[in-house]
Structures are given as C-alpha cells and as structure tokens.
C-alpha cells in the first residue's frame, strides 16, 4: 500500500462539490433534478458562462455545479465517474428504476464490488455516474461482478458476501476502517 503523509487533522480536508462543463445546460439540469433528485439551489450567469447549482444536502449550497462551455467536438469525458452513496438496497433500486425510465440515461450496469453494490450509467452527455451501497465487509479491490438487483435483499447480500469472502484480505468493514484510520493518522 502506498502511503502519503497524513493530514494533521483528518477532517481538515473534506470533499464538498464538483463542477461539470456541459453542452446542453437545461437537459443536464433536468436529468440531475429528475433522475438523481438534486435540488436546484441557484442559477445565474458569470460573464458568458451560465451556471446551475445543485444539491441533495441542505447544508451544502451545491454539490454539483453545471457550467456551459463544454466544446461540442470534445468526444472524451475527462470525468471517470461521479459516485453517490445510498443508505439501502431499496434506494439503490429506486435510482436504477428512474435511470431505466429516463431516455437520456444510457449504459446501465448493476455490479457487485464485494465491499459495495453499485449501479453505473451515463448522463445525457456521457459522464459516468455510480450510485452505490456500502457493504458491512471489505475485500481487496478492484473487483467487479454483475449482480441481479431484482433478487431479494437477502439474496443480493448473500451473493455479495460470498464474493467478498472469496477474495484476499476479506474482513469486516469496521476492521478495515480501523486500519485506515491508523494508516491515515486519523484524529477523532
């Protein structure tokens, strides 16, 4: 494992938000509001750039800002993925169902990583999103196997745990978290 110098305070650097350059601001805003259930907190112009601010957290003015200016001829998205966590399988299935119903979404895949169950898909401009549920265990990554989310919660959990147990370094998420806190110099 490659280690870097830990921050003096573990909470001194916290991810807050990201910006995405877009071609079609209204289409992208509709997608993130309707499919991903973001709330539009603000919108406006900054010089020639139009901005839409979106959040799912009332304490964050925005978690995503959409900004006009993505070149029409840019054929490759520099964003590998935008990942959002859900609290349970019902929430994951609800997002999957909205994605399946939306004509602007594409490339939906349901995956088990052993330590998480995820759906991956693309927004209207081809940016990849992941929505995932953490599992109560850890296994070495990378790992990606298809999973059928139409199974019962019990079947999804059992299949994911069996996959995780088959991998090196399997342990509980609590054990993994404790190790990471020690490695990162976590200060409670």
Backbone bond lengths (Angstrom), bond angles and torsions (degrees), N, CA, C in turn:
res aa  C-N    CA-C-N  psi(-1)  N-CA   C-N-CA  omega(-1)  CA-C   N-CA-C  phi
1 X - - - 1.446 - - 1.527 108.68 -
2 X 1.327 116.98 129.80 1.458 122.31 177.42 1.515 108.27 -81.49
3 X 1.317 115.89 128.18 1.465 119.79 -179.03 1.514 109.34 -115.32
4 X 1.296 115.46 141.36 1.451 121.15 172.53 1.518 107.81 -114.33
5 X 1.302 116.09 171.08 1.461 120.59 -178.67 1.527 109.53 -64.73
6 X 1.337 118.50 126.25 1.467 120.09 179.44 1.521 111.49 -69.40
7 X 1.318 115.72 150.43 1.460 120.66 174.28 1.518 109.06 -68.26
8 X 1.312 116.35 148.50 1.465 120.35 179.68 1.523 110.91 -59.98
9 X 1.303 117.07 -39.82 1.465 122.61 176.57 1.522 107.04 -120.24
10 X 1.307 118.39 124.35 1.456 120.64 -175.82 1.518 112.40 -61.88
11 X 1.326 117.34 -28.04 1.460 119.44 -178.48 1.523 112.24 -99.31
12 X 1.327 118.17 16.50 1.457 119.35 -178.36 1.521 112.53 -80.22
13 X 1.312 118.43 -12.32 1.455 122.44 177.03 1.520 107.40 -135.12
14 X 1.334 116.97 109.64 1.455 122.67 -175.53 1.521 108.42 -125.70
15 X 1.331 117.31 130.50 1.455 120.18 177.80 1.518 109.60 -64.24
16 X 1.324 116.59 135.20 1.455 121.50 -177.07 1.524 112.69 -117.54
17 X 1.326 117.74 -54.31 1.458 119.55 -174.30 1.521 111.03 -158.93
18 X 1.333 114.70 170.62 1.459 120.72 176.83 1.513 109.33 -141.76
19 X 1.320 115.78 156.98 1.456 122.10 177.15 1.516 110.26 -114.81
20 X 1.323 115.32 145.46 1.459 121.53 179.24 1.526 108.04 -128.42
21 X 1.332 117.00 123.61 1.458 120.29 170.94 1.525 108.31 -73.37
22 X 1.338 116.67 135.95 1.461 121.43 -176.42 1.524 110.89 -128.84
23 X 1.325 115.27 158.68 1.466 121.64 174.26 1.532 110.48 -89.81
24 X 1.340 116.22 -45.45 1.464 122.35 -175.40 1.528 108.38 -119.04
25 X 1.324 116.32 94.23 1.464 122.11 -173.45 1.524 112.34 -59.45
26 X 1.317 118.12 -46.18 1.470 120.37 -176.03 1.523 112.10 -67.62
27 X 1.320 116.90 -40.45 1.466 120.46 178.75 1.529 110.40 -63.63
28 X 1.321 116.33 -44.04 1.467 120.46 179.93 1.531 111.11 -67.80
29 X 1.334 117.91 -41.15 1.470 121.00 179.00 1.529 109.82 -62.57
30 X 1.334 117.18 -43.69 1.464 120.57 178.32 1.524 110.69 -59.23
31 X 1.321 117.36 -45.29 1.460 121.47 -179.09 1.527 111.19 -59.98
32 X 1.322 116.80 -50.33 1.468 119.40 -177.08 1.533 111.79 -68.09
33 X 1.323 117.55 -29.35 1.468 119.86 177.66 1.530 111.10 -79.47
34 X 1.325 117.95 -46.66 1.464 121.03 -174.64 1.524 113.38 -79.14
35 X 1.313 117.64 -43.78 1.463 121.03 -174.76 1.523 111.66 -88.11
36 X 1.331 116.65 -43.06 1.466 120.76 -176.07 1.530 112.65 -96.26
37 X 1.333 117.28 -2.79 1.471 123.87 175.54 1.529 113.67 61.03
38 X 1.328 116.33 35.77 1.459 120.14 171.92 1.517 108.82 -80.92
39 X 1.318 116.39 152.39 1.457 123.79 177.61 1.523 107.73 -103.98
40 X 1.322 116.47 135.37 1.466 120.45 176.88 1.524 108.49 -80.25
41 X 1.318 116.59 113.60 1.465 121.20 -177.78 1.517 112.88 -91.11
42 X 1.314 117.18 -27.96 1.467 122.98 -179.68 1.507 109.04 -162.73
43 X 1.332 114.23 165.20 1.460 121.14 170.24 1.508 107.62 -158.78
44 X 1.306 116.19 153.62 1.454 119.94 178.81 1.512 111.84 171.37
45 X 1.325 114.05 -176.12 1.457 121.50 -177.73 1.519 109.99 -110.15
46 X 1.309 115.47 142.00 1.454 122.75 172.19 1.520 105.06 -126.66
47 X 1.326 115.29 94.60 1.457 119.48 -170.83 1.516 108.45 63.76
48 X 1.339 117.64 -131.26 1.465 120.13 -179.06 1.536 113.72 -81.64
49 X 1.319 118.00 -6.19 1.466 121.90 -175.34 1.525 110.28 -93.44
50 X 1.344 115.83 127.70 1.462 121.31 174.05 1.526 107.74 -93.70
51 X 1.346 115.93 138.33 1.456 121.75 -175.87 1.524 110.94 -126.78
52 X 1.325 116.54 141.54 1.459 123.13 170.73 1.527 106.55 -126.21
53 X 1.343 116.02 125.49 1.457 122.82 -178.34 1.530 108.94 -101.47
54 X 1.329 117.07 130.46 1.460 122.74 -174.29 1.522 110.61 -129.97
55 X 1.347 115.78 141.27 1.460 119.65 177.77 1.520 110.55 -149.69
56 X 1.323 115.68 153.62 1.465 123.31 170.18 1.517 110.26 -114.78
57 X 1.325 116.27 3.89 1.463 122.28 -176.22 1.518 108.59 -124.76
58 X 1.334 118.82 116.86 1.462 120.41 -177.45 1.527 113.70 -62.12
59 X 1.324 117.63 -18.96 1.465 119.11 178.82 1.527 112.47 -87.72
60 X 1.327 117.58 -5.55 1.467 122.43 177.81 1.522 108.54 -114.15
61 X 1.336 116.68 118.25 1.466 119.47 177.40 1.521 110.48 -53.85
62 X 1.313 116.61 -43.68 1.458 120.14 173.85 1.519 110.26 -150.83
63 X 1.319 114.05 146.34 1.458 121.95 172.79 1.522 109.77 -108.18
64 X 1.326 115.33 -27.51 1.463 122.41 174.20 1.516 107.74 -133.65
65 X 1.321 116.29 135.72 1.460 121.01 170.32 1.527 106.93 -119.85
66 X 1.324 115.35 127.39 1.458 121.62 175.93 1.521 107.53 -95.31
67 X 1.327 116.95 132.36 1.465 121.51 -176.81 1.518 109.77 -131.59
68 X 1.330 116.72 131.21 1.459 119.77 176.41 1.525 108.95 -65.62
69 X 1.332 115.14 157.73 1.455 119.14 176.16 1.515 115.18 124.46
70 X 1.332 117.90 1.48 1.468 118.87 176.99 1.525 108.14 -71.86
71 X 1.319 117.66 124.91 1.469 119.25 -178.51 1.525 111.68 -61.55
72 X 1.326 116.02 138.90 1.463 121.13 -179.16 1.521 111.74 -63.79
73 X 1.325 117.68 -28.99 1.460 120.52 -176.14 1.529 113.39 -92.71
74 X 1.331 117.34 7.36 1.463 120.74 177.78 1.524 108.10 -78.15
75 X 1.323 117.12 110.02 1.464 120.27 -173.83 1.525 113.02 -94.53
76 X 1.327 118.54 -4.24 1.456 122.00 -175.87 1.512 109.21 -127.91
77 X 1.328 116.65 128.78 1.457 120.96 176.47 1.519 108.89 -84.34
78 X 1.317 116.80 128.60 1.463 119.75 179.01 1.527 111.36 -80.50
79 X 1.318 117.81 -6.43 1.464 121.95 176.06 1.524 107.83 -86.03
80 X 1.339 116.94 119.50 1.456 119.26 176.77 1.517 109.64 -68.77
81 X 1.338 116.45 -50.33 1.458 120.34 176.30 1.515 110.49 -167.31
82 X 1.317 114.58 155.86 1.460 123.82 172.57 1.520 105.04 -113.05
83 X 1.330 117.63 120.69 1.463 121.14 -173.21 1.518 111.41 -113.92
84 X 1.329 114.85 133.89 1.460 122.63 -179.61 1.524 108.84 -127.96
85 X 1.330 116.88 137.49 1.466 123.05 -176.97 1.532 109.80 -96.55
86 X 1.325 116.37 142.39 1.465 122.21 173.10 1.528 108.82 -118.65
87 X 1.353 117.55 160.42 1.465 119.93 -175.02 1.526 115.38 -85.84
88 X 1.348 117.73 -15.84 1.465 118.55 -174.92 1.523 110.59 -161.22
89 X 1.332 115.64 169.23 1.464 120.90 -178.73 1.522 112.24 -65.17
90 X 1.323 118.00 -33.82 1.469 120.20 178.24 1.527 110.33 -60.47
91 X 1.313 117.05 -41.44 1.469 120.76 178.27 1.524 110.93 -66.66
92 X 1.327 116.94 -39.65 1.466 120.64 178.30 1.524 110.45 -62.91
93 X 1.334 116.14 -43.63 1.467 119.82 178.37 1.528 111.35 -65.17
94 X 1.325 117.55 -36.85 1.470 120.71 179.51 1.525 110.63 -63.06
95 X 1.323 117.20 -42.06 1.472 119.85 176.72 1.523 109.43 -65.46
96 X 1.330 116.96 -45.04 1.465 120.26 178.25 1.528 111.02 -55.36
97 X 1.327 116.65 -43.39 1.460 120.57 -178.98 1.525 111.45 -64.82
98 X 1.335 117.51 -40.06 1.474 120.25 177.35 1.526 110.74 -65.83
99 X 1.322 116.76 -39.65 1.466 121.07 178.70 1.528 109.66 -64.20
100 X 1.334 117.16 -45.81 1.465 120.73 179.85 1.526 111.47 -60.31
101 X 1.324 116.99 -33.96 1.465 121.38 -176.52 1.526 113.01 -82.72
102 X 1.309 117.85 -13.67 1.464 120.67 -174.61 1.528 110.98 -93.70
103 X 1.340 117.45 122.82 1.464 119.76 -177.88 1.533 113.73 -69.34
104 X 1.322 118.06 -16.59 1.464 120.60 -179.80 1.525 113.11 -87.75
105 X 1.328 118.14 -9.43 1.467 121.72 177.88 1.526 108.90 -91.05
106 X 1.329 116.27 152.57 1.464 119.29 179.90 1.525 110.55 -148.98
107 X 1.329 114.72 168.87 1.466 123.83 171.24 1.530 113.88 58.56
108 X 1.322 117.83 41.27 1.466 121.68 179.99 1.528 110.77 -70.29
109 X 1.337 115.48 129.40 1.462 122.71 177.88 1.524 108.19 -137.34
110 X 1.333 116.85 135.24 1.471 122.32 175.91 1.524 107.85 -104.63
111 X 1.341 115.76 129.50 1.456 121.30 -168.92 1.522 111.90 -137.93
112 X 1.328 115.27 146.13 1.462 120.89 167.49 1.519 108.06 -109.03
113 X 1.327 115.74 131.77 1.461 121.83 173.90 1.528 110.51 -103.50
114 X 1.326 117.47 5.41 1.454 121.03 -175.36 1.515 111.64 82.72
115 X 1.311 116.98 -50.39 1.470 121.12 177.92 1.521 112.00 -94.79
116 X 1.327 117.05 -4.02 1.465 122.67 179.42 1.522 108.74 -159.85
117 X 1.326 115.33 156.77 1.458 122.22 170.76 1.519 105.73 -115.67
118 X 1.339 116.17 131.28 1.462 121.00 -171.22 1.515 111.92 -133.54
119 X 1.330 114.00 155.43 1.457 120.37 161.85 1.521 106.11 -117.67
120 X 1.320 115.32 142.54 1.461 122.47 175.73 1.521 107.47 -121.58
121 X 1.321 116.25 143.77 1.458 121.19 177.50 1.519 108.62 -163.18
122 X 1.326 116.05 171.68 1.462 121.17 -179.83 1.523 110.27 -113.68
123 X 1.334 114.73 141.27 1.460 120.95 176.08 1.531 109.05 -78.06
124 X 1.338 118.61 -179.67 1.464 120.04 -175.55 1.528 115.31 -58.28
125 X 1.333 118.63 -22.81 1.463 120.46 -179.23 1.523 112.76 -108.33
126 X 1.333 116.06 16.65 1.454 120.31 172.00 1.515 116.47 88.30
127 X 1.331 118.66 4.03 1.465 120.67 176.20 1.524 108.77 -73.81
128 X 1.325 116.80 135.52 1.460 120.60 -178.47 1.525 110.47 -85.20
129 X 1.328 114.99 132.94 1.463 122.04 174.87 1.515 108.95 -116.19
130 X 1.326 114.47 149.36 1.456 122.07 172.05 1.520 106.95 -125.88
131 X 1.317 116.72 134.27 1.461 122.19 169.42 1.521 104.73 -120.38
132 X 1.337 116.25 128.80 1.459 118.87 -170.89 1.517 112.77 -140.14
133 X 1.327 113.66 159.49 1.460 123.73 173.99 1.519 107.57 -121.22
134 X 1.331 117.22 121.82 1.460 121.03 174.90 1.519 109.90 -66.87
135 X 1.311 115.82 144.54 1.456 122.65 175.20 1.529 108.84 -99.30
136 X 1.339 118.18 162.23 1.467 120.47 -178.09 1.534 113.17 -80.80
137 X 1.324 117.81 16.26 1.453 121.12 179.13 1.523 109.47 -138.99
138 X 1.327 114.79 168.89 1.460 122.51 -179.83 1.522 108.43 -125.15
139 X 1.322 116.31 146.88 1.458 122.15 167.53 1.521 107.81 -147.38
140 X 1.310 115.45 158.12 1.458 121.54 -175.96 1.531 111.29 -59.24
141 X 1.316 115.92 140.66 1.456 123.08 179.74 1.530 109.49 -114.48
142 X 1.318 118.80 157.46 1.459 127.68 8.08 1.529 112.58 -84.03
143 X 1.296 114.35 153.50 1.460 122.90 177.72 1.521 107.44 -156.00
144 X 1.315 116.34 130.07 1.464 119.85 177.98 1.521 108.95 -148.27
145 X 1.336 114.85 118.19 1.460 122.23 177.65 1.525 108.36 -131.66
146 X 1.334 118.19 141.34 1.466 119.87 177.23 1.524 110.93 -61.97
147 X 1.327 115.75 148.96 1.467 120.59 175.94 1.526 108.63 -142.76
148 X 1.315 115.84 144.48 1.461 122.61 179.69 1.522 109.09 -93.77
149 X 1.317 116.60 107.57 1.466 120.63 -179.21 1.524 112.97 -77.84
150 X 1.324 117.53 -2.93 1.463 119.69 174.89 1.529 111.53 -82.00
151 X 1.318 117.43 -7.26 1.465 121.04 173.08 1.529 109.07 -69.42
152 X 1.314 116.06 166.82 1.466 120.71 175.90 1.527 109.69 -65.32
153 X 1.336 115.78 161.07 1.469 120.25 175.22 1.522 110.37 -54.32
154 X 1.329 116.06 -43.98 1.459 120.91 -177.68 1.521 111.32 -61.42
155 X 1.330 117.12 -42.00 1.467 121.02 -179.50 1.527 111.40 -68.08
156 X 1.333 117.33 -41.01 1.471 120.83 177.84 1.524 109.88 -62.81
157 X 1.333 116.18 -45.95 1.467 120.33 -179.35 1.532 110.65 -64.03
158 X 1.326 117.61 -43.26 1.467 121.05 -178.96 1.527 111.03 -64.65
159 X 1.326 117.25 -43.82 1.469 120.59 179.36 1.526 111.10 -64.26
160 X 1.322 116.29 -40.59 1.463 120.28 -179.49 1.524 110.96 -68.93
161 X 1.328 117.02 -40.86 1.463 119.66 178.05 1.530 110.80 -65.33
162 X 1.326 117.54 -41.36 1.470 120.51 178.72 1.528 110.47 -61.57
163 X 1.321 116.85 -41.43 1.461 120.87 177.22 1.527 110.39 -62.47
164 X 1.319 116.61 -46.24 1.471 120.90 -179.78 1.525 110.89 -62.35
165 X 1.324 116.94 -43.06 1.475 120.57 -178.51 1.529 111.89 -64.84
166 X 1.321 117.52 -23.29 1.468 120.96 -179.25 1.529 112.40 -79.98
167 X 1.313 117.05 -5.12 1.470 121.75 -174.48 1.527 111.79 -102.46
168 X 1.341 115.44 155.98 1.469 118.99 175.15 1.530 111.07 -61.23
169 X 1.292 115.34 152.22 1.464 123.66 173.48 1.527 113.98 65.82
170 X 1.341 117.91 21.32 1.464 119.89 176.94 1.521 109.66 -58.36
171 X 1.322 116.20 135.64 1.464 122.68 173.81 1.519 108.32 -166.22
172 X 1.310 116.19 174.55 1.464 119.40 179.33 1.528 109.62 -69.70
173 X 1.303 115.42 154.61 1.465 119.87 176.43 1.530 110.08 -61.90
174 X 1.328 117.28 -35.87 1.466 121.15 179.12 1.528 110.84 -61.97
175 X 1.335 116.97 -41.99 1.473 120.09 177.55 1.526 110.76 -64.70
176 X 1.326 116.53 -44.34 1.467 121.26 178.79 1.526 110.56 -61.83
177 X 1.333 116.64 -43.80 1.463 121.21 -179.83 1.529 111.00 -61.21
178 X 1.320 116.64 -43.82 1.471 120.37 178.92 1.527 110.56 -60.14
179 X 1.333 116.38 -43.16 1.468 120.59 178.31 1.530 111.08 -62.50
180 X 1.334 116.89 -44.13 1.469 120.30 -179.67 1.530 111.04 -64.38
181 X 1.322 116.63 -40.15 1.469 119.96 178.42 1.524 110.68 -60.81
182 X 1.325 116.63 -41.39 1.465 120.38 178.36 1.524 110.80 -66.39
183 X 1.331 117.35 -45.90 1.461 121.27 -179.27 1.525 112.35 -62.92
184 X 1.317 116.50 -34.89 1.464 120.81 -177.16 1.519 113.14 -90.43
185 X 1.319 116.97 1.67 1.462 119.46 -179.78 1.510 112.65 66.24
186 X 1.316 116.01 37.65 1.462 122.29 -176.99 1.520 111.25 -59.88
187 X 1.315 115.40 131.23 1.466 121.87 176.42 1.513 107.32 -112.94
188 X 1.312 117.25 115.23 1.474 121.21 -177.63 1.509 111.44 -74.29
